[in-house]
Amino acid sequence: MRRPELMSPRGAKQLFALVLAACAIAPLARTPQAPAASPYAGEAPIEWDGHALRPLALGAVEQRFADRFPGRIARLTDGEQVLVWRVVTAPTRMLHPAADCYRGLGYRIAAIHLESDASQRLWRCFVAERDGKRLRVCERIVDADGRTYTDASSWFWAAQLQQSSGPWQAITIARTL
């Protein structure tokens, strides 16, 4: 007895293509979610770890980037370190690892590791070096519920799949070594 063929090879390929297309657009079809209340939804912080911060102007390239960024960006300093503070209002690939930015600026990146600070906050840190100048750079992302991410890709997918709610705060701190 011959089994009837359920689907031709061409039909199987078309079905597979349709399933792939549906998977690709599914995240775009999600119901928009109102941003949750967040302590980071207001103005840039005026202090960091007990030290007063003062604003620094964004450079021309940073300003062009900020004009397209879904949220706000501020550069601040306490006189010893530079803090880049971003409020992100929607999942975006524009929030990427700081190491990528430093590499793009010609820095060599070394000693990438996770560490906890004195307040037990987890950070991804690395050393960036260019022309004899060495910086210690640390970064983290915090969602509206207090969950933290040290990896921009993990944050992006959690946010995209609604496993993390915003607005999100992304902090990058750089200090000369």
C-alpha positions in Angstrom: 0.0 0.0 0.0 1.4 3.4 -1.0 1.3 6.2 1.5 -0.2 9.4 0.2 2.4 12.2 0.0 1.3 14.9 2.5 3.2 17.7 0.9 5.3 18.2 -2.2 8.9 19.3 -1.7 8.0 22.7 -3.2 5.0 23.0 -0.8 7.3 22.2 2.1 9.8 24.9 1.1 7.0 27.4 0.8 5.6 26.5 4.2 9.1 26.7 5.8 9.5 30.2 4.2 6.1 31.3 5.6 7.0 30.1 9.1 10.4 31.9 9.0 8.7 35.1 7.9 6.1 34.8 10.7 8.9 34.3 13.3 10.8 37.3 11.9 7.8 39.7 12.2 6.2 38.3 15.4 8.2 40.7 17.7 7.0 43.6 15.6 3.4 42.7 16.0 3.4 42.9 19.8 1.0 45.2 21.6 2.7 48.5 22.5 3.3 48.8 26.2 3.2 52.1 28.1 6.5 52.7 29.8 6.4 51.9 33.5 7.1 54.6 36.1 10.8 54.7 36.7 13.2 56.7 38.8 15.2 57.2 35.7 12.5 58.8 33.6 13.4 62.3 34.8 16.4 64.5 34.3 20.0 63.3 34.4 21.3 62.5 37.9 23.0 65.4 39.8 25.0 63.0 42.0 26.7 59.6 41.6 27.7 57.5 44.6 27.7 60.6 46.8 29.7 62.8 44.4 28.1 65.9 42.7 27.9 65.6 39.0 28.2 68.4 36.5 27.1 68.2 32.8 29.5 67.9 29.9 28.5 69.0 26.4 28.0 66.2 23.8 30.4 66.4 20.9 29.0 66.9 17.3 29.1 63.1 16.5 27.5 62.3 19.9 24.8 64.9 19.3 23.9 63.5 15.9 23.6 60.0 17.5 21.5 61.4 20.4 19.1 63.1 17.9 18.1 59.6 16.6 18.4 57.7 19.9 15.1 56.5 21.4 15.5 58.3 24.8 18.0 60.7 26.3 21.7 60.9 26.6 23.8 62.9 28.9 27.6 63.1 29.6 28.4 64.0 33.2 31.5 64.2 35.4 32.4 64.2 39.1 35.9 65.5 38.3 37.4 62.0 38.4 35.4 60.0 36.0 33.0 60.5 33.1 29.5 59.0 33.3 27.4 58.5 30.1 23.8 58.3 31.2 21.1 57.1 28.8 17.4 56.6 29.3 16.2 54.2 26.7 12.4 54.3 26.0 12.3 51.4 23.5 14.3 48.3 22.6 17.0 49.4 20.1 20.2 48.2 18.6 21.5 51.7 19.0 22.4 50.7 22.6 25.4 48.5 22.1 28.4 47.5 24.2 30.8 50.3 25.2 33.7 48.1 24.0 32.4 48.4 20.5 32.4 52.2 20.7 35.9 52.3 22.1 37.2 49.9 19.4 35.6 52.1 16.8 37.5 55.0 18.2 40.8 53.1 17.8 41.2 51.7 21.4 42.6 48.3 22.1 40.2 46.5 24.5 41.6 44.1 27.2 40.7 42.5 30.5 36.9 42.2 29.9 35.3 40.9 33.1 32.3 41.2 35.4 32.7 42.8 38.8 30.6 44.0 41.7 31.2 47.5 43.2 31.1 48.5 46.8 27.2 48.8 46.6 27.1 45.2 45.2 26.0 46.4 41.7 27.2 44.1 38.9 29.1 45.8 36.0 30.9 44.6 32.8 34.3 46.3 32.9 37.3 46.5 30.6 40.5 48.4 30.0 40.7 50.6 26.8 44.1 51.7 25.6 45.1 54.1 22.8 48.3 56.1 22.3 49.5 55.3 25.8 46.3 56.4 27.5 44.5 53.8 29.5 40.9 53.9 30.7 38.9 51.7 33.0 35.4 51.5 31.6 32.4 49.8 33.3 28.8 49.5 32.1 25.4 48.2 33.1 21.7 48.5 32.2 18.9 48.6 34.7 15.2 48.1 33.8 12.2 49.8 35.5 11.8 46.8 37.8 15.4 46.9 39.0 16.7 44.0 36.9 20.2 44.5 35.7 22.0 43.5 32.5 25.7 43.7 31.8 25.3 42.6 28.2 23.5 44.8 25.6 22.4 41.9 23.5 20.8 40.1 26.5 19.0 43.4 27.4 17.8 43.9 23.9 16.2 40.5 23.6 14.6 40.7 27.0 13.2 44.1 26.2 12.1 43.0 22.7 10.3 39.9 24.0 8.7 41.9 26.9 10.7 40.1 29.6 12.0 43.5 30.7 10.1 46.7 31.0 11.3 50.2 30.5 12.3 52.9 30.4 15.8 51.5 31.0 18.8 53.3 32.4 22.2 52.5 30.8 25.2 53.8 32.6 28.8 53.8 31.3 31.6 55.0 33.5 35.1 55.8 32.3 38.1 56.6 34.5 41.7 57.3 33.6 44.2 54.7 34.9 
